[in-house]
Amino acid sequence: MAEHHHTSDSHPWAELTAPQMLSLVLRELYAPVSALGDQVNRLANETLDDGERSEIIGHMRARIDDLGRLVVLLKRYLDDYPTQD
């Protein structure tokens, strides 16, 4: 997932149309959600030793971090560009 940092500069999505921004968000969501699903399936369906289980949990934490960064970016986008009433 692309790294996004909060700065005083304009939001990285500021110049995108709403459909472009939604398309970007969907692309950003796909990989971590898909990876989490795969890892949950492995945990549920395979006999794993402690090392394998720890590795899977580490991968899951990384994908959750990816999703958390995307949530922060979405919140910042909404805070910087409130909807027109």
mmCIF file as gemmi writes it, N, C-alpha and C atoms, coordinates in Angstrom:
data_model
loop_
_atom_site.group_PDB
_atom_site.id
_atom_site.type_symbol
_atom_site.label_atom_id
_atom_site.label_alt_id
_atom_site.label_comp_id
_atom_site.label_asym_id
_atom_site.label_entity_id
_atom_site.label_seq_id
_atom_site.pdbx_PDB_ins_code
_atom_site.Cartn_x
_atom_site.Cartn_y
_atom_site.Cartn_z
_atom_site.occupancy
_atom_site.B_iso_or_equiv
_atom_site.pdbx_formal_charge
_atom_site.auth_seq_id
_atom_site.auth_asym_id
_atom_site.pdbx_PDB_model_num
ATOM 1 N N . MET Axp A 1 ? 0.847 -1.171 0 1 0 ? 1 A 1
ATOM 2 C CA . MET Axp A 1 ? 0 0 0 1 0 ? 1 A 1
ATOM 3 C C . MET Axp A 1 ? 0.886 1.225 0 1 0 ? 1 A 1
ATOM 4 N N . ALA Axp A 2 ? 0.476 2.232 -0.705 1 0 ? 2 A 1
ATOM 5 C CA . ALA Axp A 2 ? 1.247 3.468 -0.769 1 0 ? 2 A 1
ATOM 6 C C . ALA Axp A 2 ? 1.266 4.134 0.595 1 0 ? 2 A 1
ATOM 7 N N . GLU Axp A 3 ? 2.39 4.697 0.934 1 0 ? 3 A 1
ATOM 8 C CA . GLU Axp A 3 ? 2.509 5.425 2.195 1 0 ? 3 A 1
ATOM 9 C C . GLU Axp A 3 ? 1.895 6.805 2.06 1 0 ? 3 A 1
ATOM 10 N N . HIS Axp A 4 ? 1.137 7.22 3.066 1 0 ? 4 A 1
ATOM 11 C CA . HIS Axp A 4 ? 0.512 8.529 3.071 1 0 ? 4 A 1
ATOM 12 C C . HIS Axp A 4 ? 0.864 9.199 4.392 1 0 ? 4 A 1
ATOM 13 N N . HIS Axp A 5 ? 1.32 10.414 4.322 1 0 ? 5 A 1
ATOM 14 C CA . HIS Axp A 5 ? 1.715 11.135 5.523 1 0 ? 5 A 1
ATOM 15 C C . HIS Axp A 5 ? 0.904 12.411 5.651 1 0 ? 5 A 1
ATOM 16 N N . HIS Axp A 6 ? 0.551 12.739 6.899 1 0 ? 6 A 1
ATOM 17 C CA . HIS Axp A 6 ? -0.2 13.959 7.15 1 0 ? 6 A 1
ATOM 18 C C . HIS Axp A 6 ? 0.783 15.131 7.197 1 0 ? 6 A 1
ATOM 19 N N . THR Axp A 7 ? 0.59 16.065 6.299 1 0 ? 7 A 1
ATOM 20 C CA . THR Axp A 7 ? 1.405 17.268 6.276 1 0 ? 7 A 1
ATOM 21 C C . THR Axp A 7 ? 0.482 18.445 6.069 1 0 ? 7 A 1
ATOM 22 N N . SER Axp A 8 ? 1.045 19.633 6.102 1 0 ? 8 A 1
ATOM 23 C CA . SER Axp A 8 ? 0.241 20.818 5.854 1 0 ? 8 A 1
ATOM 24 C C . SER Axp A 8 ? -0.006 21.018 4.361 1 0 ? 8 A 1
ATOM 25 N N . ASP Axp A 9 ? 0.642 20.189 3.519 1 0 ? 9 A 1
ATOM 26 C CA . ASP Axp A 9 ? 0.42 20.253 2.075 1 0 ? 9 A 1
ATOM 27 C C . ASP Axp A 9 ? -0.991 19.784 1.755 1 0 ? 9 A 1
ATOM 28 N N . SER Axp A 10 ? -1.385 20.003 0.502 1 0 ? 10 A 1
ATOM 29 C CA . SER Axp A 10 ? -2.715 19.565 0.104 1 0 ? 10 A 1
ATOM 30 C C . SER Axp A 10 ? -2.818 18.045 0.193 1 0 ? 10 A 1
ATOM 31 N N . HIS Axp A 11 ? -4.025 17.583 0.348 1 0 ? 11 A 1
ATOM 32 C CA . HIS Axp A 11 ? -4.281 16.159 0.451 1 0 ? 11 A 1
ATOM 33 C C . HIS Axp A 11 ? -3.895 15.484 -0.858 1 0 ? 11 A 1
ATOM 34 N N . PRO Axp A 12 ? -3.318 14.286 -0.811 1 0 ? 12 A 1
ATOM 35 C CA . PRO Axp A 12 ? -2.893 13.627 -2.053 1 0 ? 12 A 1
ATOM 36 C C . PRO Axp A 12 ? -4.05 13.333 -3.009 1 0 ? 12 A 1
ATOM 37 N N . TRP Axp A 13 ? -5.276 13.358 -2.517 1 0 ? 13 A 1
ATOM 38 C CA . TRP Axp A 13 ? -6.431 13.09 -3.365 1 0 ? 13 A 1
ATOM 39 C C . TRP Axp A 13 ? -7.173 14.364 -3.744 1 0 ? 13 A 1
ATOM 40 N N . ALA Axp A 14 ? -6.638 15.528 -3.403 1 0 ? 14 A 1
ATOM 41 C CA . ALA Axp A 14 ? -7.351 16.796 -3.571 1 0 ? 14 A 1
ATOM 42 C C . ALA Axp A 14 ? -7.794 17.052 -5.01 1 0 ? 14 A 1
ATOM 43 N N . GLU Axp A 15 ? -7.031 16.622 -5.974 1 0 ? 15 A 1
ATOM 44 C CA . GLU Axp A 15 ? -7.34 16.906 -7.37 1 0 ? 15 A 1
ATOM 45 C C . GLU Axp A 15 ? -8.193 15.824 -8.041 1 0 ? 15 A 1
ATOM 46 N N . LEU Axp A 16 ? -8.551 14.778 -7.307 1 0 ? 16 A 1
ATOM 47 C CA . LEU Axp A 16 ? -9.316 13.688 -7.893 1 0 ? 16 A 1
ATOM 48 C C . LEU Axp A 16 ? -10.812 13.972 -7.848 1 0 ? 16 A 1
ATOM 49 N N . THR Axp A 17 ? -11.513 13.463 -8.836 1 0 ? 17 A 1
ATOM 50 C CA . THR Axp A 17 ? -12.975 13.511 -8.788 1 0 ? 17 A 1
ATOM 51 C C . THR Axp A 17 ? -13.441 12.456 -7.79 1 0 ? 17 A 1
ATOM 52 N N . ALA Axp A 18 ? -14.694 12.536 -7.389 1 0 ? 18 A 1
ATOM 53 C CA . ALA Axp A 18 ? -15.232 11.548 -6.446 1 0 ? 18 A 1
ATOM 54 C C . ALA Axp A 18 ? -15.117 10.123 -6.998 1 0 ? 18 A 1
ATOM 55 N N . PRO Axp A 19 ? -15.484 9.868 -8.265 1 0 ? 19 A 1
ATOM 56 C CA . PRO Axp A 19 ? -15.315 8.503 -8.785 1 0 ? 19 A 1
ATOM 57 C C . PRO Axp A 19 ? -13.84 8.047 -8.821 1 0 ? 19 A 1
ATOM 58 N N . GLN Axp A 20 ? -12.93 8.964 -9.139 1 0 ? 20 A 1
ATOM 59 C CA . GLN Axp A 20 ? -11.506 8.607 -9.137 1 0 ? 20 A 1
ATOM 60 C C . GLN Axp A 20 ? -11.047 8.259 -7.73 1 0 ? 20 A 1
ATOM 61 N N . MET Axp A 21 ? -11.473 9.047 -6.736 1 0 ? 21 A 1
ATOM 62 C CA . MET Axp A 21 ? -11.083 8.794 -5.347 1 0 ? 21 A 1
ATOM 63 C C . MET Axp A 21 ? -11.643 7.458 -4.871 1 0 ? 21 A 1
ATOM 64 N N . LEU Axp A 22 ? -12.891 7.173 -5.193 1 0 ? 22 A 1
ATOM 65 C CA . LEU Axp A 22 ? -13.481 5.896 -4.793 1 0 ? 22 A 1
ATOM 66 C C . LEU Axp A 22 ? -12.777 4.718 -5.46 1 0 ? 22 A 1
ATOM 67 N N . SER Axp A 23 ? -12.41 4.873 -6.713 1 0 ? 23 A 1
ATOM 68 C CA . SER Axp A 23 ? -11.667 3.828 -7.405 1 0 ? 23 A 1
ATOM 69 C C . SER Axp A 23 ? -10.321 3.58 -6.724 1 0 ? 23 A 1
ATOM 70 N N . LEU Axp A 24 ? -9.641 4.639 -6.346 1 0 ? 24 A 1
ATOM 71 C CA . LEU Axp A 24 ? -8.367 4.511 -5.644 1 0 ? 24 A 1
ATOM 72 C C . LEU Axp A 24 ? -8.552 3.811 -4.303 1 0 ? 24 A 1
ATOM 73 N N . VAL Axp A 25 ? -9.565 4.197 -3.552 1 0 ? 25 A 1
ATOM 74 C CA . VAL Axp A 25 ? -9.825 3.58 -2.247 1 0 ? 25 A 1
ATOM 75 C C . VAL Axp A 25 ? -10.107 2.084 -2.422 1 0 ? 25 A 1
ATOM 76 N N . LEU Axp A 26 ? -10.899 1.729 -3.413 1 0 ? 26 A 1
ATOM 77 C CA . LEU Axp A 26 ? -11.18 0.312 -3.643 1 0 ? 26 A 1
ATOM 78 C C . LEU Axp A 26 ? -9.909 -0.466 -3.966 1 0 ? 26 A 1
ATOM 79 N N . ARG Axp A 27 ? -9.04 0.112 -4.778 1 0 ? 27 A 1
ATOM 80 C CA . ARG Axp A 27 ? -7.762 -0.554 -5.092 1 0 ? 27 A 1
ATOM 81 C C . ARG Axp A 27 ? -6.915 -0.693 -3.838 1 0 ? 27 A 1
ATOM 82 N N . GLU Axp A 28 ? -6.907 0.336 -2.986 1 0 ? 28 A 1
ATOM 83 C CA . GLU Axp A 28 ? -6.123 0.298 -1.748 1 0 ? 28 A 1
ATOM 84 C C . GLU Axp A 28 ? -6.682 -0.725 -0.76 1 0 ? 28 A 1
ATOM 85 N N . LEU Axp A 29 ? -7.986 -0.921 -0.746 1 0 ? 29 A 1
ATOM 86 C CA . LEU Axp A 29 ? -8.62 -1.87 0.176 1 0 ? 29 A 1
ATOM 87 C C . LEU Axp A 29 ? -8.436 -3.319 -0.262 1 0 ? 29 A 1
ATOM 88 N N . TYR Axp A 30 ? -8.4 -3.547 -1.555 1 0 ? 30 A 1
ATOM 89 C CA . TYR Axp A 30 ? -8.44 -4.911 -2.064 1 0 ? 30 A 1
ATOM 90 C C . TYR Axp A 30 ? -7.32 -5.796 -1.503 1 0 ? 30 A 1
ATOM 91 N N . ALA Axp A 31 ? -6.089 -5.368 -1.609 1 0 ? 31 A 1
ATOM 92 C CA . ALA Axp A 31 ? -4.961 -6.222 -1.216 1 0 ? 31 A 1
ATOM 93 C C . ALA Axp A 31 ? -4.98 -6.593 0.267 1 0 ? 31 A 1
ATOM 94 N N . PRO Axp A 32 ? -5.117 -5.625 1.194 1 0 ? 32 A 1
ATOM 95 C CA . PRO Axp A 32 ? -5.094 -6.04 2.6 1 0 ? 32 A 1
ATOM 96 C C . PRO Axp A 32 ? -6.305 -6.882 2.998 1 0 ? 32 A 1
ATOM 97 N N . VAL Axp A 33 ? -7.473 -6.583 2.454 1 0 ? 33 A 1
ATOM 98 C CA . VAL Axp A 33 ? -8.663 -7.37 2.792 1 0 ? 33 A 1
ATOM 99 C C . VAL Axp A 33 ? -8.526 -8.787 2.243 1 0 ? 33 A 1
ATOM 100 N N . SER Axp A 34 ? -8.055 -8.914 1.012 1 0 ? 34 A 1
ATOM 101 C CA . SER Axp A 34 ? -7.843 -10.229 0.425 1 0 ? 34 A 1
ATOM 102 C C . SER Axp A 34 ? -6.812 -11.028 1.228 1 0 ? 34 A 1
ATOM 103 N N . ALA Axp A 35 ? -5.712 -10.381 1.595 1 0 ? 35 A 1
ATOM 104 C CA . ALA Axp A 35 ? -4.671 -11.057 2.371 1 0 ? 35 A 1
ATOM 105 C C . ALA Axp A 35 ? -5.201 -11.497 3.733 1 0 ? 35 A 1
ATOM 106 N N . LEU Axp A 36 ? -5.986 -10.647 4.391 1 0 ? 36 A 1
ATOM 107 C CA . LEU Axp A 36 ? -6.563 -11.028 5.678 1 0 ? 36 A 1
ATOM 108 C C . LEU Axp A 36 ? -7.473 -12.245 5.53 1 0 ? 36 A 1
ATOM 109 N N . GLY Axp A 37 ? -8.28 -12.268 4.485 1 0 ? 37 A 1
ATOM 110 C CA . GLY Axp A 37 ? -9.147 -13.425 4.248 1 0 ? 37 A 1
ATOM 111 C C . GLY Axp A 37 ? -8.346 -14.701 4.064 1 0 ? 37 A 1
ATOM 112 N N . ASP Axp A 38 ? -7.272 -14.632 3.287 1 0 ? 38 A 1
ATOM 113 C CA . ASP Axp A 38 ? -6.417 -15.801 3.083 1 0 ? 38 A 1
ATOM 114 C C . ASP Axp A 38 ? -5.807 -16.277 4.394 1 0 ? 38 A 1
ATOM 115 N N . GLN Axp A 39 ? -5.329 -15.335 5.197 1 0 ? 39 A 1
ATOM 116 C CA . GLN Axp A 39 ? -4.685 -15.71 6.455 1 0 ? 39 A 1
ATOM 117 C C . GLN Axp A 39 ? -5.685 -16.297 7.452 1 0 ? 39 A 1
ATOM 118 N N . VAL Axp A 40 ? -6.88 -15.738 7.513 1 0 ? 40 A 1
ATOM 119 C CA . VAL Axp A 40 ? -7.914 -16.292 8.394 1 0 ? 40 A 1
ATOM 120 C C . VAL Axp A 40 ? -8.254 -17.712 7.961 1 0 ? 40 A 1
ATOM 121 N N . ASN Axp A 41 ? -8.362 -17.932 6.652 1 0 ? 41 A 1
ATOM 122 C CA . ASN Axp A 41 ? -8.62 -19.295 6.165 1 0 ? 41 A 1
ATOM 123 C C . ASN Axp A 41 ? -7.517 -20.25 6.57 1 0 ? 41 A 1
ATOM 124 N N . ARG Axp A 42 ? -6.281 -19.818 6.472 1 0 ? 42 A 1
ATOM 125 C CA . ARG Axp A 42 ? -5.164 -20.681 6.899 1 0 ? 42 A 1
ATOM 126 C C . ARG Axp A 42 ? -5.249 -21 8.378 1 0 ? 42 A 1
ATOM 127 N N . LEU Axp A 43 ? -5.551 -19.992 9.189 1 0 ? 43 A 1
ATOM 128 C CA . LEU Axp A 43 ? -5.667 -20.236 10.628 1 0 ? 43 A 1
ATOM 129 C C . LEU Axp A 43 ? -6.794 -21.214 10.937 1 0 ? 43 A 1
ATOM 130 N N . ALA Axp A 44 ? -7.884 -21.099 10.206 1 0 ? 44 A 1
ATOM 131 C CA . ALA Axp A 44 ? -9.059 -21.926 10.484 1 0 ? 44 A 1
ATOM 132 C C . ALA Axp A 44 ? -8.939 -23.346 9.922 1 0 ? 44 A 1
ATOM 133 N N . ASN Axp A 45 ? -8.209 -23.519 8.828 1 0 ? 45 A 1
ATOM 134 C CA . ASN Axp A 45 ? -8.251 -24.795 8.111 1 0 ? 45 A 1
ATOM 135 C C . ASN Axp A 45 ? -6.973 -25.615 8.144 1 0 ? 45 A 1
ATOM 136 N N . GLU Axp A 46 ? -5.915 -25.094 8.693 1 0 ? 46 A 1
ATOM 137 C CA . GLU Axp A 46 ? -4.652 -25.824 8.663 1 0 ? 46 A 1
ATOM 138 C C . GLU Axp A 46 ? -4.152 -26.082 10.08 1 0 ? 46 A 1
ATOM 139 N N . THR Axp A 47 ? -3.438 -27.173 10.217 1 0 ? 47 A 1
ATOM 140 C CA . THR Axp A 47 ? -2.744 -27.454 11.467 1 0 ? 47 A 1
ATOM 141 C C . THR Axp A 47 ? -1.405 -26.73 11.393 1 0 ? 47 A 1
ATOM 142 N N . LEU Axp A 48 ? -1.192 -25.813 12.312 1 0 ? 48 A 1
ATOM 143 C CA . LEU Axp A 48 ? 0.002 -24.967 12.267 1 0 ? 48 A 1
ATOM 144 C C . LEU Axp A 48 ? 0.816 -25.123 13.54 1 0 ? 48 A 1
ATOM 145 N N . ASP Axp A 49 ? 2.127 -25.041 13.393 1 0 ? 49 A 1
ATOM 146 C CA . ASP Axp A 49 ? 2.949 -24.993 14.599 1 0 ? 49 A 1
ATOM 147 C C . ASP Axp A 49 ? 3.003 -23.546 15.084 1 0 ? 49 A 1
ATOM 148 N N . ASP Axp A 50 ? 3.591 -23.334 16.253 1 0 ? 50 A 1
ATOM 149 C CA . ASP Axp A 50 ? 3.609 -21.988 16.838 1 0 ? 50 A 1
ATOM 150 C C . ASP Axp A 50 ? 4.313 -20.971 15.955 1 0 ? 50 A 1
ATOM 151 N N . GLY Axp A 51 ? 5.37 -21.381 15.274 1 0 ? 51 A 1
ATOM 152 C CA . GLY Axp A 51 ? 6.095 -20.464 14.392 1 0 ? 51 A 1
ATOM 153 C C . GLY Axp A 51 ? 5.259 -20.032 13.212 1 0 ? 51 A 1
ATOM 154 N N . GLU Axp A 52 ? 4.557 -20.98 12.599 1 0 ? 52 A 1
ATOM 155 C CA . GLU Axp A 52 ? 3.691 -20.649 11.469 1 0 ? 52 A 1
ATOM 156 C C . GLU Axp A 52 ? 2.539 -19.755 11.909 1 0 ? 52 A 1
ATOM 157 N N . ARG Axp A 53 ? 1.963 -20.072 13.066 1 0 ? 53 A 1
ATOM 158 C CA . ARG Axp A 53 ? 0.865 -19.258 13.595 1 0 ? 53 A 1
ATOM 159 C C . ARG Axp A 53 ? 1.347 -17.831 13.876 1 0 ? 53 A 1
ATOM 160 N N . SER Axp A 54 ? 2.511 -17.684 14.458 1 0 ? 54 A 1
ATOM 161 C CA . SER Axp A 54 ? 3.064 -16.353 14.74 1 0 ? 54 A 1
ATOM 162 C C . SER Axp A 54 ? 3.328 -15.576 13.457 1 0 ? 54 A 1
ATOM 163 N N . GLU Axp A 55 ? 3.818 -16.267 12.443 1 0 ? 55 A 1
ATOM 164 C CA . GLU Axp A 55 ? 4.071 -15.616 11.155 1 0 ? 55 A 1
ATOM 165 C C . GLU Axp A 55 ? 2.77 -15.103 10.539 1 0 ? 55 A 1
ATOM 166 N N . ILE Axp A 56 ? 1.735 -15.925 10.567 1 0 ? 56 A 1
ATOM 167 C CA . ILE Axp A 56 ? 0.441 -15.514 10.023 1 0 ? 56 A 1
ATOM 168 C C . ILE Axp A 56 ? -0.107 -14.32 10.79 1 0 ? 56 A 1
ATOM 169 N N . ILE Axp A 57 ? -0.021 -14.364 12.097 1 0 ? 57 A 1
ATOM 170 C CA . ILE Axp A 57 ? -0.518 -13.247 12.912 1 0 ? 57 A 1
ATOM 171 C C . ILE Axp A 57 ? 0.266 -11.975 12.597 1 0 ? 57 A 1
ATOM 172 N N . GLY Axp A 58 ? 1.556 -12.087 12.383 1 0 ? 58 A 1
ATOM 173 C CA . GLY Axp A 58 ? 2.366 -10.921 11.997 1 0 ? 58 A 1
ATOM 174 C C . GLY Axp A 58 ? 1.914 -10.331 10.673 1 0 ? 58 A 1
ATOM 175 N N . HIS Axp A 59 ? 1.621 -11.212 9.706 1 0 ? 59 A 1
ATOM 176 C CA . HIS Axp A 59 ? 1.112 -10.734 8.415 1 0 ? 59 A 1
ATOM 177 C C . HIS Axp A 59 ? -0.241 -10.051 8.587 1 0 ? 59 A 1
ATOM 178 N N . MET Axp A 60 ? -1.083 -10.624 9.43 1 0 ? 60 A 1
ATOM 179 C CA . MET Axp A 60 ? -2.404 -10.041 9.659 1 0 ? 60 A 1
ATOM 180 C C . MET Axp A 60 ? -2.289 -8.662 10.305 1 0 ? 60 A 1
ATOM 181 N N . ARG Axp A 61 ? -1.389 -8.523 11.271 1 0 ? 61 A 1
ATOM 182 C CA . ARG Axp A 61 ? -1.183 -7.211 11.909 1 0 ? 61 A 1
ATOM 183 C C . ARG Axp A 61 ? -0.721 -6.172 10.89 1 0 ? 61 A 1
ATOM 184 N N . ALA Axp A 62 ? 0.15 -6.575 9.99 1 0 ? 62 A 1
ATOM 185 C CA . ALA Axp A 62 ? 0.637 -5.642 8.955 1 0 ? 62 A 1
ATOM 186 C C . ALA Axp A 62 ? -0.514 -5.187 8.056 1 0 ? 62 A 1
ATOM 187 N N . ARG Axp A 63 ? -1.392 -6.099 7.681 1 0 ? 63 A 1
ATOM 188 C CA . ARG Axp A 63 ? -2.527 -5.72 6.827 1 0 ? 63 A 1
ATOM 189 C C . ARG Axp A 63 ? -3.511 -4.835 7.599 1 0 ? 63 A 1
ATOM 190 N N . ILE Axp A 64 ? -3.686 -5.092 8.874 1 0 ? 64 A 1
ATOM 191 C CA . ILE Axp A 64 ? -4.542 -4.227 9.699 1 0 ? 64 A 1
ATOM 192 C C . ILE Axp A 64 ? -3.935 -2.834 9.78 1 0 ? 64 A 1
ATOM 193 N N . ASP Axp A 65 ? -2.621 -2.744 9.896 1 0 ? 65 A 1
ATOM 194 C CA . ASP Axp A 65 ? -1.948 -1.439 9.877 1 0 ? 65 A 1
ATOM 195 C C . ASP Axp A 65 ? -2.196 -0.72 8.551 1 0 ? 65 A 1
ATOM 196 N N . ASP Axp A 66 ? -2.14 -1.46 7.435 1 0 ? 66 A 1
ATOM 197 C CA . ASP Axp A 66 ? -2.433 -0.869 6.124 1 0 ? 66 A 1
ATOM 198 C C . ASP Axp A 66 ? -3.841 -0.281 6.107 1 0 ? 66 A 1
ATOM 199 N N . LEU Axp A 67 ? -4.796 -1.043 6.601 1 0 ? 67 A 1
ATOM 200 C CA . LEU Axp A 67 ? -6.182 -0.572 6.636 1 0 ? 67 A 1
ATOM 201 C C . LEU Axp A 67 ? -6.331 0.635 7.557 1 0 ? 67 A 1
ATOM 202 N N . GLY Axp A 68 ? -5.625 0.632 8.675 1 0 ? 68 A 1
ATOM 203 C CA . GLY Axp A 68 ? -5.67 1.771 9.597 1 0 ? 68 A 1
ATOM 204 C C . GLY Axp A 68 ? -5.153 3.043 8.943 1 0 ? 68 A 1
ATOM 205 N N . ARG Axp A 69 ? -4.055 2.932 8.179 1 0 ? 69 A 1
ATOM 206 C CA . ARG Axp A 69 ? -3.527 4.104 7.479 1 0 ? 69 A 1
ATOM 207 C C . ARG Axp A 69 ? -4.532 4.627 6.455 1 0 ? 69 A 1
ATOM 208 N N . LEU Axp A 70 ? -5.221 3.725 5.785 1 0 ? 70 A 1
ATOM 209 C CA . LEU Axp A 70 ? -6.226 4.146 4.814 1 0 ? 70 A 1
ATOM 210 C C . LEU Axp A 70 ? -7.389 4.844 5.507 1 0 ? 70 A 1
ATOM 211 N N . VAL Axp A 71 ? -7.809 4.353 6.652 1 0 ? 71 A 1
ATOM 212 C CA . VAL Axp A 71 ? -8.888 5.002 7.41 1 0 ? 71 A 1
ATOM 213 C C . VAL Axp A 71 ? -8.476 6.411 7.814 1 0 ? 71 A 1
ATOM 214 N N . VAL Axp A 72 ? -7.247 6.586 8.278 1 0 ? 72 A 1
ATOM 215 C CA . VAL Axp A 72 ? -6.757 7.913 8.663 1 0 ? 72 A 1
ATOM 216 C C . VAL Axp A 72 ? -6.754 8.836 7.448 1 0 ? 72 A 1
ATOM 217 N N . LEU Axp A 73 ? -6.311 8.334 6.308 1 0 ? 73 A 1
ATOM 218 C CA . LEU Axp A 73 ? -6.282 9.139 5.095 1 0 ? 73 A 1
ATOM 219 C C . LEU Axp A 73 ? -7.693 9.538 4.657 1 0 ? 73 A 1
ATOM 220 N N . LEU Axp A 74 ? -8.633 8.601 4.75 1 0 ? 74 A 1
ATOM 221 C CA . LEU Axp A 74 ? -10.024 8.925 4.421 1 0 ? 74 A 1
ATOM 222 C C . LEU Axp A 74 ? -10.593 9.97 5.368 1 0 ? 74 A 1
ATOM 223 N N . LYS Axp A 75 ? -10.302 9.843 6.659 1 0 ? 75 A 1
ATOM 224 C CA . LYS Axp A 75 ? -10.789 10.817 7.63 1 0 ? 75 A 1
ATOM 225 C C . LYS Axp A 75 ? -10.214 12.196 7.325 1 0 ? 75 A 1
ATOM 226 N N . ARG Axp A 76 ? -8.926 12.249 7.034 1 0 ? 76 A 1
ATOM 227 C CA . ARG Axp A 76 ? -8.303 13.527 6.698 1 0 ? 76 A 1
ATOM 228 C C . ARG Axp A 76 ? -8.926 14.119 5.441 1 0 ? 76 A 1
ATOM 229 N N . TYR Axp A 77 ? -9.182 13.279 4.461 1 0 ? 77 A 1
ATOM 230 C CA . TYR Axp A 77 ? -9.818 13.744 3.219 1 0 ? 77 A 1
ATOM 231 C C . TYR Axp A 77 ? -11.171 14.369 3.534 1 0 ? 77 A 1
ATOM 232 N N . LEU Axp A 78 ? -11.968 13.68 4.341 1 0 ? 78 A 1
ATOM 233 C CA . LEU Axp A 78 ? -13.3 14.203 4.688 1 0 ? 78 A 1
ATOM 234 C C . LEU Axp A 78 ? -13.203 15.465 5.539 1 0 ? 78 A 1
ATOM 235 N N . ASP Axp A 79 ? -12.235 15.538 6.428 1 0 ? 79 A 1
ATOM 236 C CA . ASP Axp A 79 ? -12.049 16.741 7.25 1 0 ? 79 A 1
ATOM 237 C C . ASP Axp A 79 ? -11.61 17.934 6.398 1 0 ? 79 A 1
ATOM 238 N N . ASP Axp A 80 ? -10.752 17.694 5.411 1 0 ? 80 A 1
ATOM 239 C CA . ASP Axp A 80 ? -10.236 18.764 4.559 1 0 ? 80 A 1
ATOM 240 C C . ASP Axp A 80 ? -11.213 19.181 3.479 1 0 ? 80 A 1
ATOM 241 N N . TYR Axp A 81 ? -12.101 18.272 3.073 1 0 ? 81 A 1
ATOM 242 C CA . TYR Axp A 81 ? -13.02 18.543 1.969 1 0 ? 81 A 1
ATOM 243 C C . TYR Axp A 81 ? -14.437 18.15 2.358 1 0 ? 81 A 1
ATOM 244 N N . PRO Axp A 82 ? -15.048 18.948 3.246 1 0 ? 82 A 1
ATOM 245 C CA . PRO Axp A 82 ? -16.415 18.614 3.678 1 0 ? 82 A 1
ATOM 246 C C . PRO Axp A 82 ? -17.389 18.668 2.509 1 0 ? 82 A 1
ATOM 247 N N . THR Axp A 83 ? -18.427 17.872 2.614 1 0 ? 83 A 1
ATOM 248 C CA . THR Axp A 83 ? -19.412 17.845 1.544 1 0 ? 83 A 1
ATOM 249 C C . THR Axp A 83 ? -20.125 19.173 1.446 1 0 ? 83 A 1
ATOM 250 N N . GLN Axp A 84 ? -20.531 19.508 0.231 1 0 ? 84 A 1
ATOM 251 C CA . GLN Axp A 84 ? -21.264 20.752 -0.019 1 0 ? 84 A 1
ATOM 252 C C . GLN Axp A 84 ? -22.723 20.521 0.36 1 0 ? 84 A 1
ATOM 253 N N . ASP Axp A 85 ? -23.271 21.391 1.173 1 0 ? 85 A 1
ATOM 254 C CA . ASP Axp A 85 ? -24.693 21.293 1.548 1 0 ? 85 A 1
ATOM 255 C C . ASP Axp A 85 ? -25.531 22.192 0.704 1 0 ? 85 A 1
